[in-house]
């Protein structure tokens, strides 16, 4: 028996094959959509997934303003941040954030599901979020992905 066939393939930056994917967020639940998109960005859906390499795809999310939140989360979910000045803690509900900038809500949800290290910062740059149905990445010939078919 040939034991050379049992070698584990470890990906590196030279062997990466990235694709461009388009995801429509209209009617999708925010958390479920974010976890599936994070899996695509990370590359966990690929056969040769390697945890320490940027192996994932570039993902374009359309219709970020039409994402849904279950229950009373639109009024009760609160985003908190600090300005850096004394007494500078600010907060806003999900409803206020969606009217002001829906892109930030989706970006924050996806970023929270990526690794909290240098690789996570690099992976986050592979995400492109648009509030409407238009994007300017036609030159990359992105493939349309249906999130309901992803586990």
C-alpha positions, 0 to 999 in steps of 0.5 A, spaced: 500 500 500 502 506 498 503 511 504 504 517 500 497 518 498 496 519 506 499 526 506 495 532 509 495 537 504 496 544 508 494 550 504 499 556 503 498 563 500 501 561 494 495 555 493 489 560 495 484 560 490 479 565 492 472 566 488 467 572 489 460 571 491 454 575 492 449 574 497 442 577 498 440 579 505 433 581 504 429 577 509 434 573 512 435 573 519 441 577 521 445 572 526 444 566 521 446 570 515 452 573 519 454 566 521 454 563 514 457 569 511 463 568 516 464 561 514 464 563 507 469 568 508 473 564 513 473 558 507 470 553 512 466 550 506 472 548 502 475 541 502 482 544 503 481 549 509 487 551 513 485 555 519 491 559 519 491 561 512 486 566 508 483 561 504 476 564 504 472 567 498 470 575 497 463 576 499 458 581 497 452 582 501 446 586 498 440 589 501 443 590 508 437 594 510 432 589 509 435 584 514 430 582 519 431 581 527 427 576 530 422 578 536 423 585 539 430 585 538 429 591 533 427 596 539 431 592 545 438 590 542 443 595 544 449 597 540 454 600 545 461 604 544 465 609 547 468 615 544 475 615 548 473 621 552 471 621 559 463 620 560 463 618 552 459 612 552 454 612 547 449 607 545 443 606 540 438 601 538 438 596 532 432 600 529 436 607 530 442 603 527 438 600 521 436 607 519 442 611 520 447 606 517 445 599 516 451 597 513 454 597 520 449 592 523 451 587 518 458 588 518 458 588 526 455 581 526 459 578 521 466 581 524 463 578 531 464 571 528 471 572 525 477 570 529 479 575 534 487 576 531 491 578 525 488 573 521 481 576 523 482 583 521 485 580 514 479 576 513 474 582 514 477 586 509 474 580 504 467 583 506 463 588 502 456 590 504 451 594 500 445 597 503 441 597 496 441 591 490 447 595 486 454 593 487 460 595 483 464 589 483 461 586 476 469 586 473 470 580 478 464 576 475 461 574 482 457 568 483 450 568 486 449 564 492 443 562 496 444 562 503 438 557 505 442 552 501 448 553 506 448 549 512 
